Amino acid sequence: MDRASRAALLSALVFPGVGHCYLGRWWRGLSLALASLVPLYLLVSTVFAITRELVAELESGALPPDLLILTQETMSRVHAGSNTLQMASLAFAVFWVAGIVDAHRLGSQNPPGDPPCSIPR
């Protein structure tokens, strides 16, 4: 497998920016990883907030422990915060795909004799 394919697979399967680090493009890889963490944080924090609210209502007895009602309540709250979730999902997807494409493009440009993981000095 060539370097371009490895870099693209690393960015696709591990996390955006890992393929860039494999190619020795540390700053670009770290920038992409940090930019990807922002929408990922928004997604995870929104889901945890919804979960905390539902658990609190379950514990207080305001919400019955019925799976159908829990599912409906979860979906209604997800739809209520859908702008944040949609924008964060879209931003993460854009960073992810851009990282894959850019890592493959950079891997194709680098000469094969260059060391793949040289640490910046």
Backbone as XML, in Angstrom:
<?xml version="1.0"?>
<chain id="A" units="angstrom">
  <residue number="1" name="MET">
    <atom name="N" x="0.844" y="-1.172" z="0.000"/>
    <atom name="CA" x="0.000" y="0.000" z="0.000"/>
    <atom name="C" x="0.896" y="1.243" z="0.000"/>
  </residue>
  <residue number="2" name="ASP">
    <atom name="N" x="0.566" y="2.205" z="-0.828"/>
    <atom name="CA" x="1.393" y="3.402" z="-0.926"/>
    <atom name="C" x="1.083" y="4.373" z="0.227"/>
  </residue>
  <residue number="3" name="ARG">
    <atom name="N" x="1.949" y="5.370" z="0.368"/>
    <atom name="CA" x="1.842" y="6.331" z="1.471"/>
    <atom name="C" x="0.555" y="7.133" z="1.413"/>
  </residue>
  <residue number="4" name="ALA">
    <atom name="N" x="0.126" y="7.489" z="0.213"/>
    <atom name="CA" x="-1.096" y="8.283" z="0.080"/>
    <atom name="C" x="-2.301" y="7.507" z="0.596"/>
  </residue>
  <residue number="5" name="SER">
    <atom name="N" x="-2.371" y="6.232" z="0.261"/>
    <atom name="CA" x="-3.490" y="5.412" z="0.725"/>
    <atom name="C" x="-3.431" y="5.197" z="2.233"/>
  </residue>
  <residue number="6" name="ARG">
    <atom name="N" x="-2.242" y="4.978" z="2.766"/>
    <atom name="CA" x="-2.100" y="4.815" z="4.221"/>
    <atom name="C" x="-2.528" y="6.077" z="4.955"/>
  </residue>
  <residue number="7" name="ALA">
    <atom name="N" x="-2.091" y="7.217" z="4.456"/>
    <atom name="CA" x="-2.436" y="8.488" z="5.103"/>
    <atom name="C" x="-3.945" y="8.720" z="5.055"/>
  </residue>
  <residue number="8" name="ALA">
    <atom name="N" x="-4.559" y="8.426" z="3.915"/>
    <atom name="CA" x="-6.007" y="8.598" z="3.797"/>
    <atom name="C" x="-6.747" y="7.643" z="4.722"/>
  </residue>
  <residue number="9" name="LEU">
    <atom name="N" x="-6.285" y="6.411" z="4.821"/>
    <atom name="CA" x="-6.932" y="5.445" z="5.716"/>
    <atom name="C" x="-6.774" y="5.842" z="7.182"/>
  </residue>
  <residue number="10" name="LEU">
    <atom name="N" x="-5.612" y="6.343" z="7.546"/>
    <atom name="CA" x="-5.420" y="6.795" z="8.922"/>
    <atom name="C" x="-6.363" y="7.949" z="9.259"/>
  </residue>
  <residue number="11" name="SER">
    <atom name="N" x="-6.512" y="8.884" z="8.324"/>
    <atom name="CA" x="-7.427" y="10.002" z="8.559"/>
    <atom name="C" x="-8.876" y="9.537" z="8.588"/>
  </residue>
  <residue number="12" name="ALA">
    <atom name="N" x="-9.192" y="8.504" z="7.808"/>
    <atom name="CA" x="-10.573" y="8.023" z="7.752"/>
    <atom name="C" x="-10.935" y="7.153" z="8.947"/>
  </residue>
  <residue number="13" name="LEU">
    <atom name="N" x="-10.024" y="6.288" z="9.363"/>
    <atom name="CA" x="-10.371" y="5.289" z="10.368"/>
    <atom name="C" x="-9.965" y="5.648" z="11.791"/>
  </residue>
  <residue number="14" name="VAL">
    <atom name="N" x="-8.967" y="6.504" z="11.962"/>
    <atom name="CA" x="-8.522" y="6.846" z="13.318"/>
    <atom name="C" x="-9.140" y="8.176" z="13.741"/>
  </residue>
  <residue number="15" name="PHE">
    <atom name="N" x="-8.719" y="9.270" z="13.129"/>
    <atom name="CA" x="-9.246" y="10.595" z="13.443"/>
    <atom name="C" x="-8.711" y="11.556" z="12.391"/>
  </residue>
  <residue number="16" name="PRO">
    <atom name="N" x="-9.475" y="12.610" z="12.054"/>
    <atom name="CA" x="-8.965" y="13.583" z="11.089"/>
    <atom name="C" x="-7.640" y="14.195" z="11.557"/>
  </residue>
  <residue number="17" name="GLY">
    <atom name="N" x="-6.666" y="14.227" z="10.676"/>
    <atom name="CA" x="-5.356" y="14.801" z="10.984"/>
    <atom name="C" x="-4.279" y="13.770" z="11.250"/>
  </residue>
  <residue number="18" name="VAL">
    <atom name="N" x="-4.653" y="12.531" z="11.561"/>
    <atom name="CA" x="-3.653" y="11.509" z="11.857"/>
    <atom name="C" x="-2.859" y="11.156" z="10.596"/>
  </residue>
  <residue number="19" name="GLY">
    <atom name="N" x="-3.506" y="11.146" z="9.459"/>
    <atom name="CA" x="-2.804" y="10.886" z="8.204"/>
    <atom name="C" x="-1.782" y="11.966" z="7.889"/>
  </residue>
  <residue number="20" name="HIS">
    <atom name="N" x="-2.104" y="13.198" z="8.226"/>
    <atom name="CA" x="-1.158" y="14.300" z="8.016"/>
    <atom name="C" x="0.068" y="14.134" z="8.911"/>
  </residue>
  <residue number="21" name="CYS">
    <atom name="N" x="-0.160" y="13.728" z="10.149"/>
    <atom name="CA" x="0.967" y="13.497" z="11.066"/>
    <atom name="C" x="1.831" y="12.348" z="10.556"/>
  </residue>
  <residue number="22" name="TYR">
    <atom name="N" x="1.215" y="11.324" z="9.996"/>
    <atom name="CA" x="1.956" y="10.207" z="9.411"/>
    <atom name="C" x="2.867" y="10.700" z="8.283"/>
  </residue>
  <residue number="23" name="LEU">
    <atom name="N" x="2.378" y="11.674" z="7.524"/>
    <atom name="CA" x="3.164" y="12.224" z="6.416"/>
    <atom name="C" x="4.189" y="13.253" z="6.874"/>
  </residue>
  <residue number="24" name="GLY">
    <atom name="N" x="4.226" y="13.565" z="8.166"/>
    <atom name="CA" x="5.177" y="14.537" z="8.676"/>
    <atom name="C" x="4.672" y="15.961" z="8.641"/>
  </residue>
  <residue number="25" name="ARG">
    <atom name="N" x="3.413" y="16.157" z="8.311"/>
    <atom name="CA" x="2.796" y="17.485" z="8.294"/>
    <atom name="C" x="2.107" y="17.719" z="9.631"/>
  </residue>
  <residue number="26" name="TRP">
    <atom name="N" x="2.916" y="17.886" z="10.674"/>
    <atom name="CA" x="2.426" y="17.946" z="12.040"/>
    <atom name="C" x="1.480" y="19.103" z="12.290"/>
  </residue>
  <residue number="27" name="TRP">
    <atom name="N" x="1.823" y="20.302" z="11.851"/>
    <atom name="CA" x="0.987" y="21.469" z="12.142"/>
    <atom name="C" x="-0.357" y="21.367" z="11.445"/>
  </residue>
  <residue number="28" name="ARG">
    <atom name="N" x="-0.350" y="20.902" z="10.208"/>
    <atom name="CA" x="-1.606" y="20.746" z="9.482"/>
    <atom name="C" x="-2.453" y="19.663" z="10.138"/>
  </residue>
  <residue number="29" name="GLY">
    <atom name="N" x="-1.824" y="18.578" z="10.542"/>
    <atom name="CA" x="-2.548" y="17.485" z="11.182"/>
    <atom name="C" x="-3.133" y="17.891" z="12.522"/>
  </residue>
  <residue number="30" name="LEU">
    <atom name="N" x="-2.330" y="18.590" z="13.329"/>
    <atom name="CA" x="-2.830" y="19.035" z="14.632"/>
    <atom name="C" x="-3.928" y="20.087" z="14.483"/>
  </residue>
  <residue number="31" name="SER">
    <atom name="N" x="-3.799" y="20.961" z="13.505"/>
    <atom name="CA" x="-4.834" y="21.967" z="13.257"/>
    <atom name="C" x="-6.147" y="21.303" z="12.856"/>
  </residue>
  <residue number="32" name="LEU">
    <atom name="N" x="-6.054" y="20.320" z="11.984"/>
    <atom name="CA" x="-7.253" y="19.611" z="11.544"/>
    <atom name="C" x="-7.878" y="18.826" z="12.693"/>
  </residue>
  <residue number="33" name="ALA">
    <atom name="N" x="-7.050" y="18.206" z="13.517"/>
    <atom name="CA" x="-7.560" y="17.448" z="14.660"/>
    <atom name="C" x="-8.254" y="18.383" z="15.660"/>
  </residue>
  <residue number="34" name="LEU">
    <atom name="N" x="-7.634" y="19.522" z="15.947"/>
    <atom name="CA" x="-8.244" y="20.470" z="16.885"/>
    <atom name="C" x="-9.535" y="21.054" z="16.325"/>
  </residue>
  <residue number="35" name="ALA">
    <atom name="N" x="-9.544" y="21.359" z="15.027"/>
    <atom name="CA" x="-10.760" y="21.880" z="14.407"/>
    <atom name="C" x="-11.872" y="20.826" z="14.417"/>
  </residue>
  <residue number="36" name="SER">
    <atom name="N" x="-11.521" y="19.558" z="14.327"/>
    <atom name="CA" x="-12.516" y="18.483" z="14.365"/>
    <atom name="C" x="-13.033" y="18.242" z="15.773"/>
  </residue>
  <residue number="37" name="LEU">
    <atom name="N" x="-12.227" y="18.553" z="16.765"/>
    <atom name="CA" x="-12.652" y="18.335" z="18.147"/>
    <atom name="C" x="-13.766" y="19.285" z="18.577"/>
  </residue>
  <residue number="38" name="VAL">
    <atom name="N" x="-13.827" y="20.474" z="18.005"/>
    <atom name="CA" x="-14.857" y="21.446" z="18.398"/>
    <atom name="C" x="-16.259" y="20.929" z="18.071"/>
  </residue>
  <residue number="39" name="PRO">
    <atom name="N" x="-16.559" y="20.546" z="16.819"/>
    <atom name="CA" x="-17.905" y="20.020" z="16.570"/>
    <atom name="C" x="-18.164" y="18.692" z="17.274"/>
  </residue>
  <residue number="40" name="LEU">
    <atom name="N" x="-17.134" y="17.878" z="17.434"/>
    <atom name="CA" x="-17.311" y="16.621" z="18.156"/>
    <atom name="C" x="-17.683" y="16.888" z="19.619"/>
  </residue>
  <residue number="41" name="TYR">
    <atom name="N" x="-17.049" y="17.877" z="20.225"/>
    <atom name="CA" x="-17.391" y="18.259" z="21.597"/>
    <atom name="C" x="-18.839" y="18.737" z="21.685"/>
  </residue>
  <residue number="42" name="LEU">
    <atom name="N" x="-19.270" y="19.553" z="20.707"/>
    <atom name="CA" x="-20.649" y="20.036" z="20.708"/>
    <atom name="C" x="-21.640" y="18.882" z="20.596"/>
  </residue>
  <residue number="43" name="LEU">
    <atom name="N" x="-21.334" y="17.909" z="19.749"/>
    <atom name="CA" x="-22.210" y="16.743" z="19.596"/>
    <atom name="C" x="-22.306" y="15.954" z="20.903"/>
  </residue>
  <residue number="44" name="VAL">
    <atom name="N" x="-21.168" y="15.627" z="21.466"/>
    <atom name="CA" x="-21.145" y="14.794" z="22.671"/>
    <atom name="C" x="-21.768" y="15.531" z="23.849"/>
  </residue>
  <residue number="45" name="SER">
    <atom name="N" x="-21.470" y="16.810" z="24.018"/>
    <atom name="CA" x="-22.020" y="17.547" z="25.158"/>
    <atom name="C" x="-23.537" y="17.708" z="25.034"/>
  </residue>
  <residue number="46" name="THR">
    <atom name="N" x="-24.051" y="17.888" z="23.820"/>
    <atom name="CA" x="-25.497" y="17.994" z="23.629"/>
    <atom name="C" x="-26.189" y="16.676" z="23.950"/>
  </residue>
  <residue number="47" name="VAL">
    <atom name="N" x="-25.614" y="15.572" z="23.492"/>
    <atom name="CA" x="-26.193" y="14.259" z="23.773"/>
    <atom name="C" x="-26.147" y="13.967" z="25.272"/>
  </residue>
  <residue number="48" name="PHE">
    <atom name="N" x="-25.046" y="14.284" z="25.932"/>
    <atom name="CA" x="-24.961" y="14.060" z="27.379"/>
    <atom name="C" x="-25.946" y="14.944" z="28.144"/>
  </residue>
  <residue number="49" name="ALA">
    <atom name="N" x="-26.158" y="16.169" z="27.694"/>
    <atom name="CA" x="-27.121" y="17.048" z="28.365"/>
    <atom name="C" x="-28.532" y="16.475" z="28.267"/>
  </residue>
  <residue number="50" name="ILE">
    <atom name="N" x="-28.888" y="15.985" z="27.096"/>
    <atom name="CA" x="-30.208" y="15.367" z="26.924"/>
    <atom name="C" x="-30.324" y="14.127" z="27.812"/>
  </residue>
  <residue number="51" name="THR">
    <atom name="N" x="-29.275" y="13.337" z="27.867"/>
    <atom name="CA" x="-29.291" y="12.126" z="28.691"/>
    <atom name="C" x="-29.426" y="12.468" z="30.169"/>
  </residue>
  <residue number="52" name="ARG">
    <atom name="N" x="-28.691" y="13.485" z="30.635"/>
    <atom name="CA" x="-28.789" y="13.889" z="32.042"/>
    <atom name="C" x="-30.206" y="14.347" z="32.396"/>
  </residue>
  <residue number="53" name="GLU">
    <atom name="N" x="-30.836" y="15.106" z="31.491"/>
    <atom name="CA" x="-32.207" y="15.563" z="31.731"/>
    <atom name="C" x="-33.169" y="14.379" z="31.841"/>
  </residue>
  <residue number="54" name="LEU">
    <atom name="N" x="-33.036" y="13.433" z="30.943"/>
    <atom name="CA" x="-33.933" y="12.273" z="30.965"/>
    <atom name="C" x="-33.730" y="11.422" z="32.215"/>
  </residue>
  <residue number="55" name="VAL">
    <atom name="N" x="-32.480" y="11.224" z="32.608"/>
    <atom name="CA" x="-32.202" y="10.430" z="33.808"/>
    <atom name="C" x="-32.750" y="11.137" z="35.045"/>
  </residue>
  <residue number="56" name="ALA">
    <atom name="N" x="-32.598" y="12.448" z="35.111"/>
    <atom name="CA" x="-33.123" y="13.198" z="36.255"/>
    <atom name="C" x="-34.644" y="13.079" z="36.324"/>
  </residue>
  <residue number="57" name="GLU">
    <atom name="N" x="-35.305" y="13.148" z="35.191"/>
    <atom name="CA" x="-36.767" y="13.014" z="35.177"/>
    <atom name="C" x="-37.199" y="11.588" z="35.509"/>
  </residue>
  <residue number="58" name="LEU">
    <atom name="N" x="-36.418" y="10.617" z="35.086"/>
    <atom name="CA" x="-36.718" y="9.226" z="35.454"/>
    <atom name="C" x="-36.577" y="9.014" z="36.959"/>
  </residue>
  <residue number="59" name="GLU">
    <atom name="N" x="-35.514" y="9.545" z="37.540"/>
    <atom name="CA" x="-35.275" y="9.385" z="38.972"/>
    <atom name="C" x="-36.306" y="10.106" z="39.824"/>
  </residue>
  <residue number="60" name="SER">
    <atom name="N" x="-36.775" y="11.253" z="39.336"/>
    <atom name="CA" x="-37.766" y="12.006" z="40.112"/>
    <atom name="C" x="-39.172" y="11.437" z="39.947"/>
  </residue>
  <residue number="61" name="GLY">
    <atom name="N" x="-39.377" y="10.583" z="38.972"/>
    <atom name="CA" x="-40.697" y="10.005" z="38.740"/>
    <atom name="C" x="-41.550" y="10.806" z="37.788"/>
  </residue>
  <residue number="62" name="ALA">
    <atom name="N" x="-41.021" y="11.905" z="37.252"/>
    <atom name="CA" x="-41.772" y="12.720" z="36.309"/>
    <atom name="C" x="-41.933" y="12.023" z="34.961"/>
  </residue>
  <residue number="63" name="LEU">
    <atom name="N" x="-41.075" y="11.083" z="34.693"/>
    <atom name="CA" x="-41.116" y="10.340" z="33.439"/>
    <atom name="C" x="-41.225" y="8.855" z="33.773"/>
  </residue>
  <residue number="64" name="PRO">
    <atom name="N" x="-42.236" y="8.169" z="33.228"/>
    <atom name="CA" x="-42.379" y="6.741" z="33.548"/>
    <atom name="C" x="-41.292" y="5.912" z="32.855"/>
  </residue>
  <residue number="65" name="PRO">
    <atom name="N" x="-40.899" y="4.798" z="33.475"/>
    <atom name="CA" x="-39.855" y="3.955" z="32.874"/>
    <atom name="C" x="-40.412" y="3.057" z="31.766"/>
  </residue>
  <residue number="66" name="ASP">
    <atom name="N" x="-40.949" y="3.692" z="30.735"/>
    <atom name="CA" x="-41.516" y="2.984" z="29.596"/>
    <atom name="C" x="-40.635" y="3.264" z="28.382"/>
  </residue>
  <residue number="67" name="LEU">
    <atom name="N" x="-40.214" y="2.199" z="27.699"/>
    <atom name="CA" x="-39.270" y="2.348" z="26.587"/>
    <atom name="C" x="-39.838" y="3.204" z="25.464"/>
  </residue>
  <residue number="68" name="LEU">
    <atom name="N" x="-41.111" y="3.037" z="25.137"/>
    <atom name="CA" x="-41.718" y="3.808" z="24.055"/>
    <atom name="C" x="-41.757" y="5.297" z="24.414"/>
  </residue>
  <residue number="69" name="ILE">
    <atom name="N" x="-42.131" y="5.604" z="25.646"/>
    <atom name="CA" x="-42.188" y="7.008" z="26.077"/>
    <atom name="C" x="-40.783" y="7.608" z="26.119"/>
  </residue>
  <residue number="70" name="LEU">
    <atom name="N" x="-39.806" y="6.839" z="26.610"/>
    <atom name="CA" x="-38.416" y="7.325" z="26.635"/>
    <atom name="C" x="-37.908" y="7.615" z="25.229"/>
  </residue>
  <residue number="71" name="THR">
    <atom name="N" x="-38.232" y="6.736" z="24.292"/>
    <atom name="CA" x="-37.802" y="6.933" z="22.904"/>
    <atom name="C" x="-38.434" y="8.182" z="22.319"/>
  </residue>
  <residue number="72" name="GLN">
    <atom name="N" x="-39.737" y="8.363" z="22.545"/>
    <atom name="CA" x="-40.421" y="9.546" z="22.012"/>
    <atom name="C" x="-39.869" y="10.825" z="22.642"/>
  </residue>
  <residue number="73" name="GLU">
    <atom name="N" x="-39.628" y="10.789" z="23.938"/>
    <atom name="CA" x="-39.103" y="11.966" z="24.636"/>
    <atom name="C" x="-37.689" y="12.292" z="24.165"/>
  </residue>
  <residue number="74" name="THR">
    <atom name="N" x="-36.869" y="11.266" z="23.967"/>
    <atom name="CA" x="-35.506" y="11.475" z="23.462"/>
    <atom name="C" x="-35.542" y="12.109" z="22.077"/>
  </residue>
  <residue number="75" name="MET">
    <atom name="N" x="-36.380" y="11.577" z="21.206"/>
    <atom name="CA" x="-36.456" y="12.113" z="19.840"/>
    <atom name="C" x="-36.965" y="13.554" z="19.831"/>
  </residue>
  <residue number="76" name="SER">
    <atom name="N" x="-37.930" y="13.869" z="20.681"/>
    <atom name="CA" x="-38.440" y="15.242" z="20.701"/>
    <atom name="C" x="-37.370" y="16.217" z="21.188"/>
  </residue>
  <residue number="77" name="ARG">
    <atom name="N" x="-36.546" y="15.789" z="22.143"/>
    <atom name="CA" x="-35.486" y="16.673" z="22.635"/>
    <atom name="C" x="-34.338" y="16.799" z="21.633"/>
  </residue>
  <residue number="78" name="VAL">
    <atom name="N" x="-34.063" y="15.732" z="20.916"/>
    <atom name="CA" x="-33.035" y="15.808" z="19.869"/>
    <atom name="C" x="-33.498" y="16.757" z="18.775"/>
  </residue>
  <residue number="79" name="HIS">
    <atom name="N" x="-34.769" y="16.681" z="18.412"/>
    <atom name="CA" x="-35.284" y="17.586" z="17.376"/>
    <atom name="C" x="-35.328" y="19.030" z="17.868"/>
  </residue>
  <residue number="80" name="ALA">
    <atom name="N" x="-35.535" y="19.226" z="19.165"/>
    <atom name="CA" x="-35.548" y="20.587" z="19.708"/>
    <atom name="C" x="-34.166" y="21.229" z="19.607"/>
  </residue>
  <residue number="81" name="GLY">
    <atom name="N" x="-33.110" y="20.434" z="19.772"/>
    <atom name="CA" x="-31.748" y="20.957" z="19.657"/>
    <atom name="C" x="-31.122" y="20.613" z="18.324"/>
  </residue>
  <residue number="82" name="SER">
    <atom name="N" x="-31.972" y="20.462" z="17.307"/>
    <atom name="CA" x="-31.481" y="19.951" z="16.032"/>
    <atom name="C" x="-30.543" y="20.913" z="15.301"/>
  </residue>
  <residue number="83" name="ASN">
    <atom name="N" x="-30.691" y="22.224" z="15.489"/>
    <atom name="CA" x="-29.792" y="23.155" z="14.796"/>
    <atom name="C" x="-28.345" y="22.935" z="15.229"/>
  </residue>
  <residue number="84" name="THR">
    <atom name="N" x="-28.138" y="22.836" z="16.524"/>
    <atom name="CA" x="-26.779" y="22.610" z="17.027"/>
    <atom name="C" x="-26.250" y="21.265" z="16.565"/>
  </residue>
  <residue number="85" name="LEU">
    <atom name="N" x="-27.080" y="20.239" z="16.692"/>
    <atom name="CA" x="-26.640" y="18.901" z="16.295"/>
    <atom name="C" x="-26.374" y="18.815" z="14.798"/>
  </residue>
  <residue number="86" name="GLN">
    <atom name="N" x="-27.225" y="19.426" z="13.996"/>
    <atom name="CA" x="-27.025" y="19.387" z="12.540"/>
    <atom name="C" x="-25.768" y="20.136" z="12.119"/>
  </residue>
  <residue number="87" name="MET">
    <atom name="N" x="-25.568" y="21.313" z="12.675"/>
    <atom name="CA" x="-24.389" y="22.101" z="12.298"/>
    <atom name="C" x="-23.109" y="21.418" z="12.763"/>
  </residue>
  <residue number="88" name="ALA">
    <atom name="N" x="-23.119" y="20.863" z="13.968"/>
    <atom name="CA" x="-21.929" y="20.182" z="14.477"/>
    <atom name="C" x="-21.650" y="18.918" z="13.659"/>
  </residue>
  <residue number="89" name="SER">
    <atom name="N" x="-22.683" y="18.176" z="13.304"/>
    <atom name="CA" x="-22.500" y="16.971" z="12.485"/>
    <atom name="C" x="-21.955" y="17.321" z="11.110"/>
  </residue>
  <residue number="90" name="LEU">
    <atom name="N" x="-22.509" y="18.367" z="10.511"/>
    <atom name="CA" x="-22.043" y="18.792" z="9.194"/>
    <atom name="C" x="-20.588" y="19.263" z="9.252"/>
  </residue>
  <residue number="91" name="ALA">
    <atom name="N" x="-20.246" y="20.043" z="10.260"/>
    <atom name="CA" x="-18.872" y="20.534" z="10.386"/>
    <atom name="C" x="-17.895" y="19.379" z="10.587"/>
  </residue>
  <residue number="92" name="PHE">
    <atom name="N" x="-18.253" y="18.410" z="11.435"/>
    <atom name="CA" x="-17.370" y="17.268" z="11.657"/>
    <atom name="C" x="-17.213" y="16.455" z="10.374"/>
  </residue>
  <residue number="93" name="ALA">
    <atom name="N" x="-18.302" y="16.251" z="9.640"/>
    <atom name="CA" x="-18.231" y="15.497" z="8.382"/>
    <atom name="C" x="-17.350" y="16.214" z="7.362"/>
  </residue>
  <residue number="94" name="VAL">
    <atom name="N" x="-17.453" y="17.527" z="7.299"/>
    <atom name="CA" x="-16.632" y="18.295" z="6.350"/>
    <atom name="C" x="-15.155" y="18.177" z="6.717"/>
  </residue>
  <residue number="95" name="PHE">
    <atom name="N" x="-14.821" y="18.323" z="8.003"/>
    <atom name="CA" x="-13.422" y="18.181" z="8.430"/>
    <atom name="C" x="-12.907" y="16.766" z="8.171"/>
  </residue>
  <residue number="96" name="TRP">
    <atom name="N" x="-13.747" y="15.787" z="8.385"/>
    <atom name="CA" x="-13.357" y="14.393" z="8.192"/>
    <atom name="C" x="-13.047" y="14.111" z="6.725"/>
  </residue>
  <residue number="97" name="VAL">
    <atom name="N" x="-13.971" y="14.487" z="5.835"/>
    <atom name="CA" x="-13.764" y="14.237" z="4.406"/>
    <atom name="C" x="-12.600" y="15.078" z="3.880"/>
  </residue>
  <residue number="98" name="ALA">
    <atom name="N" x="-12.508" y="16.327" z="4.308"/>
    <atom name="CA" x="-11.397" y="17.176" z="3.866"/>
    <atom name="C" x="-10.067" y="16.596" z="4.314"/>
  </residue>
  <residue number="99" name="GLY">
    <atom name="N" x="-10.021" y="16.039" z="5.523"/>
    <atom name="CA" x="-8.788" y="15.424" z="6.010"/>
    <atom name="C" x="-8.391" y="14.210" z="5.193"/>
  </residue>
  <residue number="100" name="ILE">
    <atom name="N" x="-9.364" y="13.401" z="4.803"/>
    <atom name="CA" x="-9.078" y="12.218" z="3.994"/>
    <atom name="C" x="-8.532" y="12.625" z="2.625"/>
  </residue>
  <residue number="101" name="VAL">
    <atom name="N" x="-9.238" y="13.532" z="1.983"/>
    <atom name="CA" x="-8.837" y="13.962" z="0.635"/>
    <atom name="C" x="-7.484" y="14.660" z="0.663"/>
  </residue>
  <residue number="102" name="ASP">
    <atom name="N" x="-7.278" y="15.546" z="1.639"/>
    <atom name="CA" x="-6.022" y="16.294" z="1.715"/>
    <atom name="C" x="-4.851" y="15.374" z="2.060"/>
  </residue>
  <residue number="103" name="ALA">
    <atom name="N" x="-5.061" y="14.408" z="2.948"/>
    <atom name="CA" x="-3.988" y="13.475" z="3.291"/>
    <atom name="C" x="-3.594" y="12.646" z="2.066"/>
  </residue>
  <residue number="104" name="HIS">
    <atom name="N" x="-4.568" y="12.222" z="1.301"/>
    <atom name="CA" x="-4.246" y="11.448" z="0.087"/>
    <atom name="C" x="-3.514" y="12.318" z="-0.928"/>
  </residue>
  <residue number="105" name="ARG">
    <atom name="N" x="-3.970" y="13.560" z="-1.073"/>
    <atom name="CA" x="-3.316" y="14.481" z="-2.014"/>
    <atom name="C" x="-1.876" y="14.758" z="-1.599"/>
  </residue>
  <residue number="106" name="LEU">
    <atom name="N" x="-1.652" y="15.022" z="-0.320"/>
    <atom name="CA" x="-0.294" y="15.293" z="0.157"/>
    <atom name="C" x="0.592" y="14.057" z="0.065"/>
  </residue>
  <residue number="107" name="GLY">
    <atom name="N" x="0.027" y="12.881" z="0.343"/>
    <atom name="CA" x="0.800" y="11.647" z="0.235"/>
    <atom name="C" x="1.214" y="11.349" z="-1.189"/>
  </residue>
  <residue number="108" name="SER">
    <atom name="N" x="0.401" y="11.764" z="-2.140"/>
    <atom name="CA" x="0.749" y="11.570" z="-3.550"/>
    <atom name="C" x="1.833" y="12.538" z="-4.003"/>
  </residue>
  <residue number="109" name="GLN">
    <atom name="N" x="1.918" y="13.706" z="-3.355"/>
    <atom name="CA" x="2.902" y="14.717" z="-3.742"/>
    <atom name="C" x="4.276" y="14.455" z="-3.156"/>
  </residue>
  <residue number="110" name="ASN">
    <atom name="N" x="4.349" y="13.899" z="-1.947"/>
    <atom name="CA" x="5.639" y="13.678" z="-1.297"/>
    <atom name="C" x="6.450" y="12.635" z="-2.052"/>
  </residue>
  <residue number="111" name="PRO">
    <atom name="N" x="7.732" y="12.868" z="-2.228"/>
    <atom name="CA" x="8.567" y="11.827" z="-2.829"/>
    <atom name="C" x="8.656" y="10.620" z="-1.896"/>
  </residue>
  <residue number="112" name="PRO">
    <atom name="N" x="8.697" y="9.399" z="-2.444"/>
    <atom name="CA" x="8.690" y="8.213" z="-1.594"/>
    <atom name="C" x="9.919" y="8.068" z="-0.705"/>
  </residue>
  <residue number="113" name="GLY">
    <atom name="N" x="10.992" y="8.787" z="-0.967"/>
    <atom name="CA" x="12.194" y="8.672" z="-0.145"/>
    <atom name="C" x="12.136" y="9.466" z="1.147"/>
  </residue>
  <residue number="114" name="ASP">
    <atom name="N" x="11.164" y="10.387" z="1.255"/>
    <atom name="CA" x="11.046" y="11.195" z="2.478"/>
    <atom name="C" x="10.623" y="10.329" z="3.652"/>
  </residue>
  <residue number="115" name="PRO">
    <atom name="N" x="11.149" y="10.602" z="4.848"/>
    <atom name="CA" x="10.696" y="9.846" z="6.014"/>
    <atom name="C" x="9.242" y="10.189" z="6.329"/>
  </residue>
  <residue number="116" name="PRO">
    <atom name="N" x="8.397" y="9.194" z="6.594"/>
    <atom name="CA" x="6.979" y="9.477" z="6.800"/>
    <atom name="C" x="6.666" y="10.173" z="8.125"/>
  </residue>
  <residue number="117" name="CYS">
    <atom name="N" x="7.464" y="9.952" z="9.143"/>
    <atom name="CA" x="7.124" y="10.501" z="10.471"/>
    <atom name="C" x="8.294" y="11.237" z="11.081"/>
  </residue>
  <residue number="118" name="SER">
    <atom name="N" x="8.778" y="12.266" z="10.431"/>
    <atom name="CA" x="9.872" y="13.012" z="11.028"/>
    <atom name="C" x="9.307" y="14.012" z="12.022"/>
  </residue>
  <residue number="119" name="ILE">
    <atom name="N" x="9.889" y="14.081" z="13.191"/>
    <atom name="CA" x="9.426" y="14.972" z="14.245"/>
    <atom name="C" x="9.997" y="16.358" z="13.987"/>
  </residue>
  <residue number="120" name="PRO">
    <atom name="N" x="9.117" y="17.405" z="14.057"/>
    <atom name="CA" x="9.622" y="18.754" z="13.792"/>
    <atom name="C" x="10.623" y="19.203" z="14.848"/>
  </residue>
  <residue number="121" name="ARG">
    <atom name="N" x="11.576" y="20.026" z="14.441"/>
    <atom name="CA" x="12.589" y="20.523" z="15.379"/>
    <atom name="C" x="12.434" y="21.985" z="15.611"/>
  </residue>
</chain>
